[in-house]
Amino acid sequence: MINNRSLLIVGGLAAVAWLASNTLYVVDETERAVKLRFGEVIEENIQPGLHAKVPIAQTIRKFDTRLLTLDTDTSRYLTLEQKAVIVDSYVKWQVVNPTRYYEATAGDELMAIRLIQPRVDESLRNEFGRLNLQEIIAERRDDLMTGPTAELDELMREELGVAIRDIRIKRIDLPEDVSAAVFERMRSEREREAREWRAQGQEEAERIRANADRRRQVLLAQANERAETLRGEGDAQAAAIFSEAYSQDQEFFSFWRSLDAYRTSFADDGNLMVLEPDSDFFRYLRNPEPQGSESDSE
């Protein structure tokens, strides 16, 4: 009797545990879920938490909604001028519509990747095909992928229920057969630009030098003009002083001029002058008295 009751209790507990495990389910914070009844979606986008379902008749499919990475295959694309580039890229994607994702892929992540990758390849092929090689090299990689990311995101939300958060270029290489020609052209373009900059610099230097020379000539002319003016004013002032001094005592001034002439003429030991003894040059040597005194004595 006791054994039968224990068996019933154990059986009841087992039935309750089975019922609870098949009725209650938990959706994690990193997941979203859909509820199915015989394969048909009857409840969409179930949020994280504890939920209930009808055992056997209803099933739950959970999907990881964290940011996922698709490392695409290295591909060869042609640019606008039909130059080949080798591109290695990756895609960041995320499930945002669980119902659409389940209907398109049956919840299979590998199936989703197989559907996303060709779309990414097509988008990159179109983007590189509208740019020439110089634009691809010059542009920042983040800016290069802005357009394809937005276009592909809109398409994938509609088709697969996933968002394309980012497309990033890891590496862009040139095939070996065109690398040398491209690098040579780039070097030639840089040399041409360098020659243009040097020519512009030389032209500017010549212009500055010409302006400086012209300014120098103007300043010199102005300085010479000022110097001549000052020299003329000085000569006029000297002449006025000379005339005033001469008019005050002409005999003394003549005497002083003669002494200065003697001093200058006989400054060196070897100086020699040939003059007549009664020359006026020796007048003050013969008679140092003024001419007025000489007349008085007579």
C-alpha positions in Angstrom: 0.0 0.0 0.0 2.8 2.4 1.0 4.8 1.3 -2.0 1.9 2.0 -4.4 1.3 5.4 -2.8 5.0 6.3 -3.2 5.0 5.2 -6.8 2.0 7.4 -7.4 3.7 10.4 -5.8 6.8 9.8 -7.8 4.8 9.4 -10.9 2.8 12.5 -10.2 6.0 14.5 -9.6 7.5 13.2 -12.8 4.4 14.1 -14.7 4.4 17.6 -13.2 8.1 18.0 -14.0 7.5 16.9 -17.6 4.5 19.2 -18.0 6.5 22.1 -16.6 9.5 21.5 -18.8 7.3 21.2 -21.8 5.1 24.1 -20.9 7.5 26.7 -19.6 10.5 28.1 -21.5 13.0 30.9 -21.1 14.2 33.3 -23.7 17.7 34.6 -22.9 18.7 38.3 -23.1 20.7 37.6 -26.3 17.9 35.8 -28.0 14.5 36.4 -29.7 12.0 33.6 -30.3 8.9 32.7 -32.4 6.2 30.3 -31.4 5.1 27.6 -33.9 2.1 25.5 -34.1 2.6 22.5 -36.4 5.3 24.6 -38.2 3.2 27.8 -38.5 4.3 31.0 -36.7 1.5 32.0 -34.3 3.5 34.4 -32.1 6.3 36.7 -33.4 9.4 38.3 -31.8 9.0 36.9 -28.3 11.1 39.0 -25.9 13.5 37.7 -23.2 11.8 36.2 -20.1 9.8 33.3 -18.8 7.0 32.2 -21.1 4.5 29.3 -21.5 3.4 27.1 -24.4 1.1 24.2 -25.1 3.1 21.0 -25.0 3.5 18.9 -28.1 1.2 21.2 -30.2 3.5 24.2 -29.9 7.2 24.5 -30.4 9.6 27.4 -29.8 12.5 28.5 -32.1 15.1 30.8 -30.6 17.5 32.9 -32.6 20.8 34.6 -31.5 20.3 38.4 -32.0 23.8 39.3 -31.1 26.1 40.9 -33.8 27.5 38.2 -36.0 30.5 38.2 -38.3 30.6 36.9 -41.9 34.2 36.7 -43.2 33.7 36.8 -46.9 35.9 35.1 -49.5 38.7 37.1 -51.1 37.3 38.3 -54.5 38.6 39.9 -57.6 36.7 43.0 -58.9 37.1 45.3 -61.9 37.3 49.0 -61.6 35.8 51.6 -63.9 38.8 51.5 -66.2 38.8 47.7 -66.1 41.7 47.3 -63.7 41.5 44.3 -61.4 41.7 44.6 -57.6 41.8 41.8 -55.0 39.5 42.6 -52.1 39.3 40.9 -48.7 36.3 42.0 -46.6 34.0 41.0 -43.8 30.3 41.8 -42.8 28.7 42.5 -39.5 25.1 41.3 -39.5 22.3 40.8 -37.0 18.8 39.1 -36.8 16.2 41.9 -36.4 13.0 40.2 -37.6 12.8 36.6 -36.2 9.7 35.7 -38.1 11.1 36.8 -41.5 14.4 35.2 -40.7 12.7 31.8 -39.8 10.6 31.9 -43.0 13.6 32.7 -45.2 16.2 30.4 -43.6 14.3 28.0 -41.4 16.5 29.4 -38.6 19.6 28.0 -40.1 22.6 30.3 -39.7 24.6 28.6 -42.4 21.7 29.0 -44.8 21.6 32.7 -43.9 25.3 33.1 -44.6 24.9 31.4 -48.0 22.2 33.9 -48.9 24.0 37.0 -47.6 27.4 36.3 -49.1 26.4 36.5 -52.8 24.5 39.8 -52.1 27.6 41.3 -50.5 29.8 40.1 -53.4 27.3 41.7 -55.9 27.2 45.0 -53.9 31.0 45.3 -53.7 31.3 44.4 -57.4 28.9 47.2 -58.3 30.7 49.7 -56.0 34.2 49.0 -57.3 32.9 49.0 -60.9 31.8 52.6 -60.7 35.1 53.9 -59.3 38.5 54.2 -60.9 41.7 52.9 -59.3 42.9 56.3 -58.2 39.5 57.0 -56.4 39.7 53.6 -54.6 43.2 54.2 -53.4 42.5 57.8 -52.3 39.2 57.3 -50.5 39.0 56.2 -46.9 37.8 52.6 -46.7 35.0 53.5 -44.2 33.6 56.1 -46.6 34.0 53.6 -49.5 31.6 51.2 -47.9 29.0 53.6 -46.7 26.8 53.3 -49.8 26.9 49.5 -50.2 26.2 49.0 -46.5 23.0 51.1 -46.6 21.7 49.5 -49.8 22.4 46.0 -48.7 20.9 46.6 -45.2 17.6 47.7 -46.7 17.6 44.7 -49.0 18.5 42.1 -46.4 15.9 43.4 -43.9 13.2 42.8 -46.5 14.4 39.5 -47.8 16.0 37.7 -44.7 14.9 39.8 -41.7 18.6 40.6 -40.9 20.3 44.0 -40.6 23.7 44.6 -42.3 25.4 46.7 -39.7 28.7 47.2 -41.4 30.8 46.1 -44.4 34.5 46.5 -43.8 37.5 46.2 -46.2 40.4 44.4 -44.6 42.7 44.6 -47.6 42.8 45.8 -51.2 45.6 44.4 -53.3 46.6 44.7 -57.0 47.3 41.7 -59.1 51.0 41.2 -59.7 50.6 41.8 -63.4 49.3 45.4 -62.9 51.0 46.4 -59.7 54.2 47.5 -61.4 52.4 49.6 -64.0 50.1 51.2 -61.4 53.0 52.1 -59.1 55.0 53.5 -62.1 52.0 55.7 -63.1 51.6 56.8 -59.5 55.3 57.7 -59.3 55.1 59.6 -62.6 52.1 61.6 -61.4 53.8 62.4 -58.1 56.9 63.6 -60.1 54.7 65.7 -62.3 53.1 67.3 -59.3 56.5 67.9 -57.7 57.7 69.6 -60.9 54.6 71.8 -61.0 55.1 72.8 -57.3 58.8 73.5 -57.9 57.9 75.7 -61.0 55.4 77.6 -59.0 57.9 78.0 -56.2 60.5 79.3 -58.5 58.0 81.7 -60.2 57.0 83.0 -56.8 60.7 83.4 -55.7 61.4 85.4 -58.9 58.5 87.6 -58.2 59.6 88.2 -54.7 63.1 88.8 -55.7 62.1 91.3 -58.4 59.9 93.1 -56.0 62.8 93.2 -53.5 65.2 94.5 -56.1 62.7 97.2 -57.2 62.2 98.2 -53.6 65.9 98.3 -53.1 66.4 100.6 -56.1 63.7 102.9 -54.9 65.1 103.1 -51.4 68.6 103.7 -52.7 67.4 106.5 -55.0 65.5 108.1 -52.1 68.6 107.8 -49.9 70.8 109.3 -52.5 68.4 112.1 -53.1 68.2 112.8 -49.4 72.0 112.6 -49.2 72.5 115.1 -52.0 70.0 117.4 -50.5 71.7 117.3 -47.1 75.1 117.7 -48.8 73.9 120.7 -50.7 72.5 122.2 -47.6 75.8 121.5 -45.7 77.8 123.0 -48.5 75.6 126.1 -48.6 75.9 126.5 -44.9 79.7 126.0 -45.0 79.9 128.6 -47.7 77.9 131.0 -45.7 80.1 130.5 -42.6 83.2 130.8 -44.8 81.9 134.0 -46.3 81.0 135.4 -42.9 84.4 134.6 -41.4 86.2 136.0 -44.4 84.3 139.3 -44.3 85.1 139.8 -40.6 89.0 139.8 -41.1 90.1 139.2 -44.6 93.9 139.6 -43.8 93.8 137.1 -41.0 91.8 134.7 -43.1 94.4 134.9 -45.9 97.2 134.4 -43.3 95.4 131.3 -41.9 94.8 129.9 -45.4 98.5 130.4 -46.2 99.6 128.6 -43.0 97.3 125.7 -43.8 98.7 125.5 -47.3 102.3 125.5 -45.9 101.3 122.7 -43.5 99.8 120.6 -46.3 102.6 121.2 -48.8 105.5 120.4 -46.4 103.8 117.6 -44.5 106.4 115.0 -45.8 110.1 115.2 -45.8 110.4 114.5 -49.5 108.0 117.2 -50.7 109.6 119.6 -53.3 108.2 122.7 -54.9 109.8 124.8 -57.6 108.6 128.4 -57.3 110.1 131.8 -57.8 111.3 133.4 -54.5 109.1 136.4 -54.9 106.0 134.3 -55.5 102.9 135.3 -53.6 102.9 131.8 -52.1 105.8 132.8 -49.8 104.5 136.2 -49.0 104.0 135.5 -45.3 107.3 133.7 -45.1 109.1 136.8 -46.3 107.0 139.2 -44.2 104.6 137.9 -41.6 103.3 141.4 -40.9 99.9 142.2 -42.4 99.9 144.2 -45.5 98.3 147.1 -43.7 101.2 147.3 -41.2 103.7 147.3 -44.1 102.1 150.3 -45.6 102.1 152.2 -42.3 105.8 151.6 -41.8 106.5 153.1 -45.2 
